[in-house]
Every structure is written in C-alpha cells, then in structure tokens.
Amino acid sequence: MESTDVLVIGSGIAGLCAAIEAARTGATVAVASAGKTMSGSSFFPGTWGLGLIGPVDEDDEQDLIDTIQTVGGGVADPTLVQTFVHGIPQAIQWLEQDLGVELQRPQSAESAQQKQFIPCFDHKTRMWRGLTRKPLEDACMAQVESLGIRLLPHHELIDLVEDTTGKIVGAVLFNQTNERIVTFTAKATIIAAGGTGGLFERSLTSFDVLSSSQAIARAHGASLTNIEFMQMMPGFNEPKRNLVFNEKTWRYVKFDQPVEIDDDKLDDLLEQRSGYGPFTSRLASRAIDLAIDQAGAEGLALHYDFPREDVPEFVQTFATWLQDEHGIAPTDEMRVAMYAHAANGGIKIDKTAYTGVEGLYACGEATGGMHGADRIGGLSSANGIVFGRIAGASAARAALGASEAAAPMDTALPQYGIATADAERLTRSLRHTMSTYCMINRTEADLSKALQELESLQDKAMALSKPHTNDCEIAALARLQSQIQLSMEMVKAMRKRTESLGSHYRAD
Ligand SMILES: Cc1cc2nc3c(=O)[nH]c(=O)nc-3n(C[C@H](O)[C@H](O)[C@H](O)COP(=O)(O)OP(=O)(O)OC[C@H]3O[C@@H](n4cnc5c(N)ncnc54)[C@H](O)[C@@H]3O)c2cc1C
C-alpha cells in the first residue's frame, strides 16, 4: 500500500493546477490519471488550444458575475460565482508569472475590442487569453519535476476508501499497464477527473474522460448539482468525425436536405446561430440544432457557400485549415451531427472546493455550480485553474493539519468483476441510450424510457457479475456501475427539470 498527503485524480488543467498548488503548500502529492499525464479535454489534440476569459479589470468583475447568473439561468451558486470571477485575474497571473506559461493575447488593445473576442453567450468583450498545449505542458512538467510530484499515468480511480467515521482516507486505483489494483492512502483526495462526455456515443472529449468519478464521489456522500446541464455541440460526422463545427461559419451554410424551418426565416436563424458554439434553448436559432438532431445519427447534409470576394480572415483561415489538415474542401458534401461536449454541472463544492465529505475535494469540469444552465465560453479553462488552485491549497492545508500520519487502510477490496467484453458491450448500450434520449430534444416519455433502459443495464451488469475474478474484470465492473449510476442521476435531474433552461431543452 502506498501513501501520500494529497492524491489528485485527473491530469487535465484542474488536476495539474491542484497538484502544483498542493505541493507548493508543502504537501507530498501524487497525481493519478486514467489517461497519460496531461490528458483529458484540456489536452484534446483536435483543437488549437483553449480560450480563457476573465474580467477586464476590477470594475468589470460585477458585470461578469451578473452575466454568468443571467446566462446561467439563475441556477449558479452566487458564492461560487463570486469566488470564481474574483479569482481569475490572480490565477492568470500565477499561470504566467509563477509557472511561466506563455499565453496568447489579442494583437492589440484595439483588436481585443473586436466582436470576434466577445465570448460565446456574453454581451461584451472581456480579458481574453489563449492557452496552447505545448507551453502549458512544458511549464507543468517543470513544476512537477521541481516539486517532486509523483505521477501515476494510466491509473484509474475505481473507488474511494472511507474510515469508520466516513472520512475519505484513500483510493482504490486500477493500474492499466500491469492490470493490477493498488490502494493508496491519502490524507486528502481531490477529484479532477473531467466531465460527462464519456457517457455519450458521439462526444467531443477525449477517450480517457471516463465519466465515472462523479458517481464514485456521490457513493461516498458527495452531492451532484446542475447535472442536467451539459453543452451539446454541432460537429462534423462526414467526411470526418469528431471535429468541432466552426460556429462562425453557419451563416455560409446551405442545407442539402429539407429541414423544418421556414425559408424566409432561415438566413436570420443561421446568422444568429453563427454567434455561439453549443446548443442553447434560450435563442430562436435552437431550430438549427433541432434540425441537426432530427437528421439522426447520420447527421444533416450541408455544404458551404463561402463569399468569393472580401472573404473575412477567419473564413480564409478556417477553409485553409479544413483543406490542409483534413482534406475537406468547402464545397464537399458534409454531414453535421450533435456531439456531447462539456458538462456545466457535476460534484457540488463550496468556495474552498470542499465536497462536504471529510477528506474529499473536487475541481474542474467534474464539478458544478459556478456556471449554471449555459456557460460563457472560456470559463471552463478558467474554472480548472481557479478552483484547481483552491482545491490544492485546501487539501494540502487539511492534510498538513492532520495530526496523525495517513492511517494504513484495512479495506475490503471489491471482489466482483465482469468479463471485459460484456462490460464494453453494456457501456456501448449505455452510450446509445444516452445519445438516443438525452441529447438536446428531451421529453418525459423519452427520459423515462432512458431510465428504464439504464435500470435494465444495471440488472444485466448484476447478472453478469462474478466473484473471484481478475483485477481487470473487477475494474471493468466498477467503471460500468459508476457510469450507469451517473447516467441515472443525470436522467433523473433532466426529468425533474420540466422547463427548458439554457442547455436543457424540454420539447414537451
Ligand atoms: C475540443 C474542445 C474545445 C474546448 N474549448 C474550450 C475553450 O476554448 N475554452 C474553455 O474554457 N473550455 C474549452 N473546452 C472545455 C475544457 O477543455 C474542459 O472543460 C477543461 O479542459 C476540463 O479540464 P479538467 O481538468 O477539469 O478535465 P480534463 O481536462 O477532461 O481532464 C480529466 C482528467 O481526468 C482523468 N480521468 C477521467 N476519469 C478518471 C478516473 N476514473 N480515474 C482517474 N483519472 C480519470 C483523465 O484521464 C484526465 O487526465 C473545450 C473542450 C474541448 C474538448
């Protein structure tokens, strides 16, 4: 059995910031991640990097707070929003000056005011920075080495360990490399394992976002919040999959199949849809997303009709990128489908990133409450940095304040497993259920069907589970059960919210 002061689960931006801050506070730190070190959506290779926004100055803070509440449909936690917005300028300074991460900026003060820098769903320009992978990776790796942070890549969290008082005192990890289960004692554990995209068939997140950790935290007493709110995003399905559709190009789209939108309204709706990335129920241009959804798994057939003269710069850049990187010409027939993207909700935390369960903290996309029903673009990376740092500091303080050494755990490890082929088949069914009934067009009838199917999957998993099996099969069952649990919690929250709000659309 191994031991550390602080164990961080997840090696995206939130987990790394948490680990660095905890180690700088003086704690010994280990970072376990299902993917490689520096993985998850934060290091998704299919994009240039991440936009990062914050208030322009102190005077802008209140406006950003108010806008988050408005865009978030009033369901964000006011204290978290306040802490979040107030923490962004310091977090960016920390990233640049303490860690030495080089951030991109608008070319000039003038260009920072241009419309293209207004964040998605916002009403004005903010302070904008661009976070690209290489500078972030280099700076984080230098910190990891100098602070002696222990890295455990390809180690998946399959359970947390409680002592007799319910305090979290460690974790059960599955080492995917040697296929062995290991236990880790930790005085404090931080969950930073990303969002819920892993529960859907078409997902614009990376494969290591397993979407199991929220249910593991819940099983040990944490609560979930705003879990029905999730960004769904149009993406290419043909000629290539898993590519984000550039929202600014909607205005140049011609549909190649009939859609249920009046011809005289179509241009205005496409123009409005060009203003933001993920689906929202708040705007009339939701009709475009609903047309995509209606086209089903194949996607909606369309092509571009870009202007021949006075081509805007971003169109030129985008068309060149599409052609050079992906061999797609603008005139090619394309199919666009809805993809699950980033979660707006997750594990409930307070302003110190504490989950309410002793020994357990959480941060990043695994958490909720700081965004609400719709999220302003560029605030997910900011969330990872601000609450990552807060979680790291809180966990380190708790660990260093603990009087005794991490107690050796007398834990009964899970004994039941499932054949990995069965687990994979059931996970595919789960993703199919979530994609069929829980994307953007939600109704009571469909959601109750989803719940029935998930209950039936749970029964099948139970029926196929067997004792005294190997660690690989034990991990497969634990992962599957957590994914089913989280899916069920999401569906229940979607059913409970009978009105449309932000990313949650109730067609009935
Ligand atoms: C294409 C794309 C573009 C985006 N653009 C932007 C943008 O411009 N601005 C913005 O703010 N946001 C953007 N986002 C969203 C943003 O990238 C994410 O919300 C954010 O990076 C999440 O960071 P995180 O550290 O919380 O989680 P992630 O980066 O997803 O990291 C999750 C980590 O947890 C690990 N993990 C998962 N499950 C387990 C488990 N059971 N056990 C152990 N480890 C586990 C994974 O291996 C990974 O290391 C974008 C996302 C994508 C996919």
The ligand as an SDF file (V2000), in Angstrom:
LIG
                    3D

 53 58  0  0  0  0  0  0  0  0999 V2000
  -12.4500   20.4800  -28.4410 C   0  0  0  0  0  0  0  0  0  0  0  0
  -12.6290   21.2130  -27.1540 C   0  0  0  0  0  0  0  0  0  0  0  0
  -12.5240   22.5860  -27.1400 C   0  0  0  0  0  0  0  0  0  0  0  0
  -12.6910   23.2910  -25.9490 C   0  0  0  0  0  0  0  0  0  0  0  0
  -12.5320   24.6350  -25.9390 N   0  0  0  0  0  0  0  0  0  0  0  0
  -12.6020   25.3100  -24.7780 C   0  0  0  0  0  0  0  0  0  0  0  0
  -12.2850   26.6980  -24.7270 C   0  0  0  0  0  0  0  0  0  0  0  0
  -11.8980   27.2940  -25.7330 O   0  0  0  0  0  0  0  0  0  0  0  0
  -12.3750   27.3240  -23.5200 N   0  0  0  0  0  0  0  0  0  0  0  0
  -12.7580   26.6820  -22.3750 C   0  0  0  0  0  0  0  0  0  0  0  0
  -12.8190   27.3010  -21.3250 O   0  0  0  0  0  0  0  0  0  0  0  0
  -13.0550   25.3620  -22.4080 N   0  0  0  0  0  0  0  0  0  0  0  0
  -12.9810   24.6740  -23.5670 C   0  0  0  0  0  0  0  0  0  0  0  0
  -13.2360   23.3300  -23.5800 N   0  0  0  0  0  0  0  0  0  0  0  0
  -13.5990   22.6700  -22.3230 C   0  0  0  0  0  0  0  0  0  0  0  0
  -12.3470   22.4760  -21.4850 C   0  0  0  0  0  0  0  0  0  0  0  0
  -11.3180   21.9720  -22.3180 O   0  0  0  0  0  0  0  0  0  0  0  0
  -12.5830   21.4940  -20.3600 C   0  0  0  0  0  0  0  0  0  0  0  0
  -13.7680   21.7820  -19.6870 O   0  0  0  0  0  0  0  0  0  0  0  0
  -11.4370   21.5360  -19.3510 C   0  0  0  0  0  0  0  0  0  0  0  0
  -10.2010   21.4390  -20.0110 O   0  0  0  0  0  0  0  0  0  0  0  0
  -11.6130   20.4050  -18.3450 C   0  0  0  0  0  0  0  0  0  0  0  0
  -10.4650   20.3260  -17.5560 O   0  0  0  0  0  0  0  0  0  0  0  0
  -10.4010   19.2760  -16.3650 P   0  0  0  0  0  0  0  0  0  0  0  0
   -9.0020   19.3050  -15.8870 O   0  0  0  0  0  0  0  0  0  0  0  0
  -11.4960   19.5390  -15.4170 O   0  0  0  0  0  0  0  0  0  0  0  0
  -10.7280   17.8690  -17.0430 O   0  0  0  0  0  0  0  0  0  0  0  0
   -9.9710   17.1270  -18.2580 P   0  0  0  0  0  0  0  0  0  0  0  0
   -9.0190   18.0160  -18.9500 O   0  0  0  0  0  0  0  0  0  0  0  0
  -11.0300   16.4840  -19.0880 O   0  0  0  0  0  0  0  0  0  0  0  0
   -9.1080   16.0170  -17.5170 O   0  0  0  0  0  0  0  0  0  0  0  0
   -9.7150   14.8910  -16.9400 C   0  0  0  0  0  0  0  0  0  0  0  0
   -8.6210   14.0070  -16.3920 C   0  0  0  0  0  0  0  0  0  0  0  0
   -9.2050   13.0030  -15.5620 O   0  0  0  0  0  0  0  0  0  0  0  0
   -8.7280   11.7250  -15.9490 C   0  0  0  0  0  0  0  0  0  0  0  0
   -9.7780   10.7460  -15.5630 N   0  0  0  0  0  0  0  0  0  0  0  0
  -11.0490   10.6230  -16.0130 C   0  0  0  0  0  0  0  0  0  0  0  0
  -11.6810    9.6570  -15.3420 N   0  0  0  0  0  0  0  0  0  0  0  0
  -10.8040    9.1470  -14.4480 C   0  0  0  0  0  0  0  0  0  0  0  0
  -10.8540    8.1230  -13.4690 C   0  0  0  0  0  0  0  0  0  0  0  0
  -11.9580    7.4060  -13.2090 N   0  0  0  0  0  0  0  0  0  0  0  0
   -9.7050    7.8460  -12.7670 N   0  0  0  0  0  0  0  0  0  0  0  0
   -8.5670    8.5510  -12.9730 C   0  0  0  0  0  0  0  0  0  0  0  0
   -8.4790    9.5500  -13.8820 N   0  0  0  0  0  0  0  0  0  0  0  0
   -9.5890    9.8440  -14.5910 C   0  0  0  0  0  0  0  0  0  0  0  0
   -8.4220   11.8390  -17.4080 C   0  0  0  0  0  0  0  0  0  0  0  0
   -7.5070   10.8600  -17.8270 O   0  0  0  0  0  0  0  0  0  0  0  0
   -7.8330   13.2540  -17.4520 C   0  0  0  0  0  0  0  0  0  0  0  0
   -6.4830   13.2210  -17.0630 O   0  0  0  0  0  0  0  0  0  0  0  0
  -13.0250   22.5970  -24.7620 C   0  0  0  0  0  0  0  0  0  0  0  0
  -13.1190   21.2090  -24.7640 C   0  0  0  0  0  0  0  0  0  0  0  0
  -12.9020   20.5130  -25.9490 C   0  0  0  0  0  0  0  0  0  0  0  0
  -12.9830   19.0140  -25.9230 C   0  0  0  0  0  0  0  0  0  0  0  0
  1  2  1  0
  2  3  1  0
  2 52  2  0
  3  4  2  0
  4  5  1  0
  4 50  1  0
  5  6  2  0
  6  7  1  0
  6 13  1  0
  7  8  2  0
  7  9  1  0
  9 10  1  0
 10 11  2  0
 10 12  1  0
 12 13  2  0
 13 14  1  0
 14 15  1  0
 14 50  1  0
 15 16  1  0
 16 17  1  0
 16 18  1  0
 18 19  1  0
 18 20  1  0
 20 21  1  0
 20 22  1  0
 22 23  1  0
 23 24  1  0
 24 25  2  0
 24 26  1  0
 24 27  1  0
 27 28  1  0
 28 29  2  0
 28 30  1  0
 28 31  1  0
 31 32  1  0
 32 33  1  0
 33 34  1  0
 33 48  1  0
 34 35  1  0
 35 36  1  0
 35 46  1  0
 36 37  1  0
 36 45  1  0
 37 38  2  0
 38 39  1  0
 39 40  1  0
 39 45  2  0
 40 41  1  0
 40 42  2  0
 42 43  1  0
 43 44  2  0
 44 45  1  0
 46 47  1  0
 46 48  1  0
 48 49  1  0
 50 51  2  0
 51 52  1  0
 52 53  1  0
M  END
$$$$
